[in-house]
């Protein structure tokens, strides 16, 4: 499991962090069931965002994510963008279900994303 919280305000730094995390994810996913999750600070609807590289990987799943019906995670007062994700290796992890949890009110500035899965 790789948990991240990428830079929020400086895009250049965030892109560099993302590149390093992606290298690490690629390394682990070759040998192990791997989950990459957290606050990527990368907008799902921004076609030039770094997160699009993960979306494009056919062997990587994205929990609680439907591209044409994106459930937003930030901020909890008025969720208007999706920047939190759970990615997983499809060859070794079976996705059962997942969702963005709206029922906790404002325990954080982000809504949590959950995923139920089992190892293959």
Buried (B, 14 or more C-beta within 10 A) or exposed (E): EBEBEBBEEEEEEBBBBBEEBBEBBEEBBEEEBBBBBBBBBBBBEEEEBBBEEBBEBEEBBBBBBEEEEBBBBBBBEEBEBBBBBBBBBBEBBBBEEBBBBEEEEEEEEBBBBEBEBEEE
